[in-house]
Amino acid sequence: MPSTVVNPGLEGIVVGETVLSNVEGEVGRLTYRGYDIHDLAERANYEEVVHLLLFGRLPTHEELDALNARLAARRALPNGLLAMMHAIPRDAWPMDVLRTGVSAIAHFVPHRPDGSHETSVDTAIDLIAKVPTIVATWDRMRRRLEPIAPDPKLTTAANFLYMRTGEQPIPEAEKALDTYLILLADHSYNASTFSARVTASTGADIYCSITAAVATLAGDLHGGAPSKVMTMLEEIGLPEKAEPYVRDLLARHEKIMGMGHREYKIRDPRAAQLEQMAKNLTEKSHTKWYLIARALEDASQTVLHEQKPGKRIYANVEFYTAPTLSSLGIPSDEFTCMFACGRISGWAAHVLEQFAHNRLIRPQATYVGPDVHPYEPIAQRHAQPGPNGNGAATPATG
């Protein structure tokens, strides 16, 4: 029998095609439908990027106005969903609430006789509009404040900040969040997007697929990293304490969260844009988080080069997410939810792309269990330590 090459984590394995985004890790470039992320972050707004991902091109003035109107009309949450959220314990984790909220939206839209829901540009826009509202609404509820209805005259970024505070955001804050949403909109077949596409490939509708994506994003190795970065910044406290902190962390063989990326061999191109946003907001809000983050990245480079000459580690998008969002007043346990507010546009576009050219995603696995053997009658069986070492077999799932 020919040998089988196993690539844990599917590293280096090509599993599909997409026209939506291209990650060129060797040169540190990210493009959406051929547009460089730097051009989009500096010259476009988030709604233009949503149009680009969903419709395949940047919009005209009339098309952008039409999309803005569709988003504004869909932002408000159904009363039934608000009632469900009111029943959730106020100490519930924000990502758990978002996962439940996305899934629950399906209860308030028509379904087909077989129970499935429409998967279309219209349902994609509905989810893109409502995800930020769920996050902002829960932010108010957990603080025991009444939710604030979205303002149809505001952009996605401005609306989110308004729904949190009840005040119109300053231009610098709106621009920072808008840029953040653009940078996080898509990233090819990342874990959460792949999860959405696997779910969609079974024929499950867009609500199922996006719920799977939200659940996948919650892990620390994907969307949960920015919260851990913020914990590091708080523990460091002052820029001059960054280098001793890094030395202690590496001595304990622990990771520097927000540093390094599976795809990028040089600095994550999104990090530069977010670093500038964090720097601008720090100067405006008189916070210290950017200064500590900059010192932490520098210290990481210095110590790693000293301990492992020739090896470099670079900030990824999560690293400067922490000081950026914190300077906007967003608590660290909501950072992953903010990731979802940007990525929802990419997820939705990938689900539509999967539906348009669908084939069930069903990879193979190499079996490494015991050889075929006879069935033992129960009287002849003997208790043996299970895989967890406590004498009981670990339940298997499949």
N, C-alpha and C positions, 0 to 999 in steps of 0.2 A: 504494500500500500504506500503511495507517495506521501512524503511528509507534508504536514500542514503548518503554515506560518501563522502564528497567533500574534496579533497586535493588540495588547490590552489598551482599552480606551479608544480603540479604532485609530490610533495615532498614525498619520500618513496614509490612511485608507480613504479613497475617494468613493463616496456612496451615492452621489447624485450630481445634478447640475442645477444652477440657478442663474438668473439674469439680474438678480436684485442687488447683490453686493459682492465685492471681491477683496479678500484679505491677502495682501502680498507681504508676507512676514519677513522675507529676506531684505526687502528694501524699506519696510516700515510704511506701507501705503494702504489706505482703505478707500474704496470708491463705492458709491451707490449708483448703479446703472451708468457707470463710466464717469461720474462726477467725483472729483477729489473731495474728501471730507473737509479739508481745509477751506476750499472754495465755498462749500455749502455752509459751513459753520460761520464764515465771515460775511457771506453775502446773501444767504437765503434765510427764511424763517422756517419754523418746524412744520407749519401747515403746507408750505411748498414741498418739503421733503415727503410728507404724507402723500401728497398728490403724485410725486415722482414714483414712490414705491407702489402705490395702488394702480396708477394709470399709465405708468411707463414714461412720463415726460414731466418736465417742469411746467407749471400752469401759466396760462395767460392771466391778465387781470380779471377777466370775466370768469374764468375757470376757478381761480383762487377765491373770488367772492362767493361763487356757488358752493365750493367746498366748505368755506367758513360758515356759510348759512346752514349747511347740512350738519356740521359738527355742533353748532350752537343749538340747533333744534333737538339734538340727541343727548346733550350733557346731563340733563336732569335725571335723577334716579326715580324709578317707580315708587309709589307710596308703600307698596308691599315690601320692596327691598329695604326701604328706610325702616319699616317696622321690624324686619328681621334683624337689621343691624342694631337697632335699639335694644333688642333682646340679648345681644352678645355681651358677656362680661367685659367690663371696662378695662380690665388688665389683659385682654386677649392680645396676642402678638399681631402686629399690623399685617404681616404677610399671610397669616392664617385668615384674617378678615378679608383681605383682598382675594385670596383663593376662593373663599366661600362666596364673596360678592360676585365675582366673575361667573362662577357656576350658577348662582341664583338668578342672574339676569335671564337665563333661559326660561325660567318659570313665567316670565312676564312678556314673552313674545310668542306669537302663534307657532304651533308645531304641526307637522304633517301627521297623517293617520298612523304612521309607524313610529311616531314619537320624535323623529329627527327634526332639526330646524334648518332653515335656509342658510346656506353658506354662499355669500355673495359680497360684492363691494359694499352694498348697503348694510349688511350685518357687520362687516369689518369696520365701517365708519361708526356704527353704533357702539362697538366695543372701544374703539380708539377714543371716542368722545367720553365714554362713561368711566373708564379705568381711573383717570385722574380725579374724577368726582368722587369715586369710592374712597380713594386715599385721603383726599381733603376732608370728606365728610367724617370718616373715622377719626381723623386727627382732631376734629372738633368734639365728636362724641366722647372720645376717651378723656378729654379734658372737661367733660360735663358741660359743654357749651352747645347751643343749638346750631345745627348745620346752616350754612349760608348757601342760598341758591346761586347757581352760576349766572354770570352776567353775559347775555348774548353779544354784547359789544366788545368783549375782551378776547384776546388770543388764548390759546391753550395754556401758555406759560403764565400770563397775567391772571387768567381765571383761577388757576390753581393757587397762586399766592393770595389772591383776593378771597377765595373760599376758606382759606386757613385763618385769615386775620380780620376780614371785613374791611380792609383798607386797600386802596389802589397801590400797587407796588411802585417803587421808584424805577425809572428806566433801566438803571444798571442791574437791578435785581431781575427784572423781566428778561433783559438780554442774556444774563447769565443762565437762567433756567431754560430759556429758549435754545441757547447753544448746547446746553447739557442734553436736552431732549434730542436734538439733531445728532449729536455724537453717539448717543446710545440707541438710535433708531434701528440699526441692523448690523449684523456681523456674521454673515454667511451661516454655515451650519454649526453654530455654537450649540451647547448642550440643550438649552431651553428651546431653541428653534428646531433642533433635530427632534426633540420630544414632541413638539407640536406637529411636525411633519409625519412622524411615525404614527401619531394618533389619527391625523387626517387621512393617512394612507389606508386605514381600516374602513374608511367611509364614515367615521364619526364626524359630527358637524363642528363648526367653528367654535362653539361654546365649550365643547369637550376638549378640543385641541388647545385652546388658549388656557383653559384650566390646567391642563397637563403642563403647559409651558410655565405658568406661574409657580406650580409646585416644584418644577425642576430648578427654577431660578433661585429658590429659597436657600439652596445649599451654600456653605461657606466657600466652596471651590468655584462657585459661579457668581451669583449676584449678592451673596452675603458678605463678600470681602470688605466693602466700604465701611460697614459698621465696625468691623474688626480694626480697620485702619484708624477710625476715630478713637477707639479704645486705646490704641497705641499712642496717639497724639495726646490724649488726656493723661496717660501714664507718664509720658515724657515731661509735659508741663512747660518746659522752657527750651528754646533752640539749642543752648549749650549742653543740654543733657542728652542730646540725640545720640552722640557717638558712644558714650558709656552704655546707653540702652541697647544699641545694636550689638555691641560686644557681648553683653550679658545674654541677649537673645540667642545669638549664634553659638555661644558656649553651651547653652541648653539645647542646642540642635532644634530650635524652633524657627518657624517661617517668619519672614518680614512680610506681612500682609500687604497686598497691593503692589508688590514688586515681582516682575517676571511675568511671562505670558507664554502659553503653549505655542502660539503661532508666530509672534513677533521675535525676531532675533536681534533687533535693535529697539529703540524706544517706541512704545505704542504711540502712533501718530495722534491719537485722541488725547493723550496726556498733555501735550503742549498747549492745546486749546484750553483744556480744563485748568491747567496751571495758571494761565493768564487770567481766566475768570476768577480763580481763587485769589490771586494777587490783587486784582481790582476790587473784589468784594472786601478783602481784608483791609485795604486802605479806606474803603467807604464806611465799613462797619466797625473799624478799630478793634478787630479781633486778632488773635495771635496764631490761628490755626495754620494759615499758609506758611508763616515763618518757621513753625515747627516742622511742617511737612517738607519744606525745602531743605531744612537742616537734616532731616531724617533720610531723604534721598541721597544727599551728599555723603552723609556718614556711611550709608549702606555701600556706596561705591568705594569709599576709602577703605573700609574694613575688609570688604570682600576681596579687593585687589591685593591687600596686604596678606590675607590668609590664603587666597587662591589666585596667584598672579596669572593674568591673562583671561580670567573669567569676569564677565560683566553682568550686572543685573540692572534692569531698567524699570521705571515706574510704568504701570499699566493704567487703564482708564479708571479703575477703582481707586487708585491712590489719591489723585487730586479731586475725586468726587467728594471725599470726606470733608476737606476744608471748604469746598464750594458750597455744598448743601448745608453744612453747619453755619456758614456765614449768612445763609438765607433764613436761618432760624428753624430749620427742619431737624427734628431729633434723630439721633443715629439709628434708632430701631425702625425708622421709616425709610432709610436709605435704599434698601432693596426694593421697596414699593416704588420709589422714584425711578429706579432702573426700569421697572415694569412700565411706568408711565411713558417712557421713551420707546422701549422695545416693543410695545403693543403694536405699533405701526408695522414694524418688520415681521413680527409673528403673524399678523393678519395677512400681510402680503405673501408670506411663505405658504400659509395654509391655502390661499387662493391659487398659488402656483402649483402646489401639490395636487389640488383637485383638478386643475386643468390638464395635467399630464400624469395621472396617478398610476402607480403600481405599488401593491402592498410591500411595505418594507419589512422583510423577514430574513435577518442574517442567520448564518450558521454558527454553531459553537462546537469546539472540540471536546468530546467527552473524556474525562480523566477519572471516572469512578471505577468501581470494581468490575472485574470480568463477569460474564454470564455465569450464574451458579444456581444450584437447585433451591427450590422453596423448602424452608425448614418448618415442619409442624410446630405449633406453639409449645408443645411439651419438650421439644428438643432445643429450644432457644435459651441462651444465657445472657444475662444483663452484661452489657459492656459500656465502658465510658463513651459518651457521645462526643461529637466534635468540640463541644464546649467544655469537656472534661469533668462534668458533674454527674456522670452516670446516666444521663438522659439525652436522647437524641435531640438535636436542634430541629425544630419544624422546618420542612423544606417548602419553598414557594416556587411556583412556576407560572 
